[in-house]
Amino acid sequence: MNSSTIEIPAELLPADGRFGCGPSKVREEQVDALVAARGTILGTSHRQQAVKDVVGRVRSGLATLFDLPAGWEILLGNGGSTMFWDAATFGLIDTRSQHLTFGEFSSKFAEAALSAPHLENPDVISAPPGDHPVARACDSIDTYALTHNETSTGVAMHLERPDGARADSLVIVDATSAAGGLSWTPSEVDVYYFAPQKSFAADGGLWLAACSPLAIERIERLASSDRWRPASLDLGIALTNSRLNQTYNTPALATLVMLENQIEWMLQNGGMPWVTQRVTTSAKTMYSWADARAFATPFVTDPSKRSSVVATIDISDDIDATTINAVLRTNGIVDTDSYRKLGRNQLRIGMFPAVDPSDIEALTACIDFVVERLHS
Ligand SMILES: *Cc1c(COP(=O)(O)O)cnc(C)c1O
């Protein structure tokens, strides 16, 4: 059958066809919030009270959502998570970091640390895609770099302070796709950083970081040292500005408005317990569907490492996943493509909190429909 003529019946289609892993589905109410902000926030100065109040509500909302202990602070700045890696090489890593690499994103931070001339070569522990390595405490390490959810492979890891790590060492976690979707315990972590275009359903370009008192201490110490750093990547400057509910340079106001709305939506519905239950429902639907199909297999073999926010599903060799994705796209279901550099015959599905679990159910029915037609 010619794939370009496959039309999925309307009654099978999800209410919303956006299943990408970032930028991911933005809820309609977030766009309504933008419209409501058109005369008061959008197009106004980020140095005035109205915008500072939005930033203030984002910071306090996140502290509530994550149930942060006293002394923790939310920092923010421009440039997204990728920029935060660079900022961390200047302002968080003291001399030597350890990186767990198990996919594209975790590897990039390790590369940033490796190329920083002022740092010792990092200790890099790797695992093949589909798995994750485990941190090993070592006296020369002052910063352990973990990734809560490796978006390129759909592997999630439980966050734990490495046994026997130096008391002054920091655990810093790339939670870009996990934050607001997967649960974590602040006592196991010092810096939990992310960007708003995944579980928080806003736009990219901003980084946010929940920082423990120990992390704040490290930031302040390195910021007063004579290590050279560019001002835009200076976490000391970011700390000062964040405390004033500002960013060092101009942020995208629309991102902040959409982010605030998403945090409020999560809190109103019951916070992290509600969010995790919602994504767990979606994930169960997705993985049990794949388990039940001869042509589909969850890529992550260990069920305890399968992400509840990003599902990676291998497709059997006799069916081209690219064709499935192309058919889905012509039917309004978008961004189910696998991570391009992983190079697998695979679907990758974003199951972030904004995605309705019933739409994940509908998506599986649509894939069944398409595969059946491709085979006939
Ligand atoms: C998306 C993603 C990034 C990159 O985020 P940017 O905001 O585009 O820099 C980094 N790490 C993880 C785990 C991601 O999912």
The ligand as an SDF file (V2000), in Angstrom:
LIG
                    3D

 15 15  0  0  0  0  0  0  0  0999 V2000
   16.8580   18.8420   25.7710 C   0  0  0  0  0  0  0  0  0  0  0  0
   17.9600   18.4580   26.6840 C   0  0  0  0  0  0  0  0  0  0  0  0
   19.1150   19.2490   26.8300 C   0  0  0  0  0  0  0  0  0  0  0  0
   19.3460   20.4700   25.9940 C   0  0  0  0  0  0  0  0  0  0  0  0
   18.5330   21.5170   26.4210 O   0  0  0  0  0  0  0  0  0  0  0  0
   18.6960   22.9540   25.7610 P   0  0  0  0  0  0  0  0  0  0  0  0
   17.7670   23.8080   26.5750 O   0  0  0  0  0  0  0  0  0  0  0  0
   18.2930   22.8240   24.3260 O   0  0  0  0  0  0  0  0  0  0  0  0
   20.0920   23.3610   25.8910 O   0  0  0  0  0  0  0  0  0  0  0  0
   20.0690   18.8530   27.7290 C   0  0  0  0  0  0  0  0  0  0  0  0
   19.9210   17.7420   28.4670 N   0  0  0  0  0  0  0  0  0  0  0  0
   18.8290   16.9550   28.3570 C   0  0  0  0  0  0  0  0  0  0  0  0
   18.7330   15.7260   29.1920 C   0  0  0  0  0  0  0  0  0  0  0  0
   17.8210   17.2930   27.4680 C   0  0  0  0  0  0  0  0  0  0  0  0
   16.7350   16.5310   27.3630 O   0  0  0  0  0  0  0  0  0  0  0  0
  1  2  1  0
  2  3  1  0
  2 14  2  0
  3  4  1  0
  3 10  2  0
  4  5  1  0
  5  6  1  0
  6  7  2  0
  6  8  1  0
  6  9  1  0
 10 11  1  0
 11 12  2  0
 12 13  1  0
 12 14  1  0
 14 15  1  0
M  END
$$$$
